[in-house]
């Protein structure tokens, strides 16, 4: 690696060209270091997660129980308890339910996760997703922070943790 200071004619003017070979060498070394170091950084902490067949549903009187199914004509049927309602009535009832619960608790400042009502949705196995998704969206839009699904485990499963 030599540096050319000028030409043979006597002009001692430095060249304005940069020798890029050392720069490329440094970049290749950094690339190799990063290729070796990235798998070490990407590793995750090994965890043993709990094995749960299903969690039993805690039924509280303030929870909302919805049933969703597809009608024979392809429309969605949503039931609040045993009463069939449309999406506008579902939103109105859900907002009213939350307002009543807030009033019962003495104001918004007294609402916690424990005393906040939940929405439990039972969806028929042959129901289109748009029906269940619409019910979820409507309940979340009304202000329900917790929306869960109720299912029936296969025969032979036990409740609780394995």
C-alpha positions as CSV (number, residue, x, y, z in Angstrom):
1,X,0.0,0.0,0.0
2,X,1.7,3.0,-1.3
3,X,0.6,6.6,-1.5
4,X,1.1,8.5,-4.7
5,X,2.0,12.1,-3.8
6,X,2.2,13.5,-7.3
7,X,3.2,12.9,-10.8
8,X,6.7,12.7,-12.5
9,X,6.5,16.2,-13.9
10,X,7.6,17.8,-10.7
11,X,4.2,18.9,-9.4
12,X,3.8,17.8,-5.8
13,X,0.0,17.9,-5.7
14,X,-1.7,15.2,-3.6
15,X,-4.2,13.0,-5.3
16,X,-7.8,13.3,-4.4
17,X,-8.6,9.6,-4.8
18,X,-9.2,7.5,-1.7
19,X,-7.8,4.0,-1.4
20,X,-11.0,1.9,-0.6
21,X,-9.3,-1.4,0.0
22,X,-8.8,-0.9,3.8
23,X,-12.4,0.3,4.1
24,X,-13.7,-2.8,2.4
25,X,-11.4,-5.0,4.6
26,X,-12.8,-3.4,7.7
27,X,-16.4,-3.7,6.5
28,X,-15.9,-7.4,5.7
29,X,-14.5,-8.0,9.2
30,X,-17.4,-6.3,10.8
31,X,-19.9,-8.3,8.7
32,X,-18.3,-11.5,9.9
33,X,-18.4,-10.4,13.5
34,X,-22.1,-9.5,13.2
35,X,-22.9,-12.8,11.5
36,X,-21.4,-14.6,14.4
37,X,-22.8,-12.4,17.1
38,X,-26.5,-12.2,15.9
39,X,-27.5,-15.8,16.7
40,X,-26.3,-15.3,20.3
41,X,-28.4,-12.2,20.6
42,X,-31.5,-13.8,19.1
43,X,-31.6,-16.7,21.6
44,X,-34.5,-16.6,24.0
45,X,-34.8,-17.6,27.6
46,X,-35.9,-21.2,27.9
47,X,-39.2,-21.4,29.7
48,X,-41.5,-24.2,30.7
49,X,-45.1,-23.0,30.1
50,X,-48.0,-24.4,32.1
51,X,-50.0,-27.1,30.4
52,X,-53.7,-26.3,30.7
53,X,-56.5,-28.4,29.3
54,X,-58.8,-25.5,29.8
55,X,-59.5,-22.9,32.4
56,X,-62.9,-23.1,34.2
57,X,-65.0,-20.0,33.6
58,X,-65.7,-17.9,36.7
59,X,-69.2,-16.8,36.4
60,X,-70.0,-13.5,38.1
61,X,-73.5,-11.9,38.0
62,X,-72.2,-8.8,36.2
63,X,-70.7,-10.7,33.3
64,X,-72.5,-10.7,30.0
65,X,-73.2,-14.0,28.3
66,X,-73.6,-13.9,24.5
67,X,-74.4,-16.7,22.1
68,X,-73.6,-16.4,18.5
69,X,-74.7,-18.6,15.6
70,X,-75.5,-18.5,11.9
71,X,-79.1,-18.6,10.8
72,X,-80.1,-21.0,8.0
73,X,-80.3,-18.0,5.6
74,X,-76.7,-17.1,6.4
75,X,-77.4,-14.1,8.7
76,X,-75.9,-13.8,12.1
77,X,-77.9,-14.4,15.3
78,X,-76.7,-12.9,18.5
79,X,-78.4,-13.7,21.8
80,X,-78.0,-11.7,25.0
81,X,-78.9,-14.4,27.6
82,X,-81.9,-15.9,25.8
83,X,-83.0,-12.7,24.0
84,X,-82.1,-12.3,20.3
85,X,-80.8,-8.8,19.5
86,X,-79.3,-7.0,16.5
87,X,-75.9,-5.3,16.5
88,X,-77.3,-1.8,17.4
89,X,-79.2,-3.2,20.4
90,X,-76.1,-5.2,21.4
91,X,-74.1,-1.9,21.5
92,X,-76.8,-0.1,23.4
93,X,-77.2,-2.8,25.9
94,X,-73.4,-3.2,26.4
95,X,-72.9,0.5,27.0
96,X,-75.9,0.6,29.4
97,X,-74.5,-2.4,31.3
98,X,-71.1,-0.7,31.7
99,X,-72.7,2.6,32.8
100,X,-74.8,0.7,35.4
101,X,-71.8,-1.1,36.7
102,X,-69.8,2.1,37.0
103,X,-72.7,3.7,38.8
104,X,-73.0,0.7,41.1
105,X,-69.3,0.9,42.0
106,X,-69.5,4.6,42.8
107,X,-67.7,6.1,39.8
108,X,-65.0,5.4,37.4
109,X,-62.3,5.8,40.0
110,X,-63.6,2.7,41.8
111,X,-63.5,0.4,38.8
112,X,-60.8,-2.2,38.8
113,X,-60.0,-5.3,36.7
114,X,-61.6,-7.5,39.3
115,X,-65.0,-5.8,39.4
116,X,-65.1,-4.9,35.7
117,X,-67.7,-7.0,33.9
118,X,-66.5,-9.4,31.2
119,X,-68.2,-10.6,28.0
120,X,-68.3,-14.4,27.5
121,X,-69.1,-15.4,23.9
122,X,-70.4,-18.9,23.0
123,X,-70.0,-19.5,19.3
124,X,-71.5,-22.4,17.5
125,X,-68.9,-24.5,15.7
126,X,-70.5,-23.8,12.3
127,X,-70.7,-20.1,12.8
128,X,-69.0,-17.8,10.3
129,X,-66.1,-15.8,11.7
130,X,-67.7,-12.5,10.7
131,X,-70.6,-13.2,13.1
132,X,-68.3,-13.9,16.1
133,X,-65.9,-11.1,15.1
134,X,-68.7,-8.7,14.9
135,X,-69.8,-9.5,18.4
136,X,-66.3,-9.1,19.7
137,X,-65.9,-5.8,17.9
138,X,-69.2,-4.5,19.2
139,X,-68.4,-5.4,22.8
140,X,-65.0,-3.8,22.6
141,X,-66.5,-0.7,21.1
142,X,-68.9,-0.5,24.0
143,X,-66.0,-0.5,26.4
144,X,-65.6,-4.1,27.5
145,X,-61.9,-4.7,28.1
146,X,-62.2,-8.4,28.6
147,X,-63.9,-10.5,26.0
148,X,-63.5,-14.3,26.2
149,X,-64.8,-17.4,24.6
150,X,-66.6,-20.3,26.3
151,X,-65.9,-23.7,24.9
152,X,-66.6,-27.3,25.8
153,X,-63.5,-29.4,26.2
154,X,-63.3,-32.9,24.6
155,X,-64.5,-35.8,26.7
156,X,-61.9,-37.1,29.1
157,X,-60.2,-33.7,29.8
158,X,-59.9,-32.7,33.4
159,X,-60.3,-29.2,34.7
160,X,-57.3,-27.2,36.0
161,X,-53.6,-27.5,35.4
162,X,-51.9,-30.8,34.4
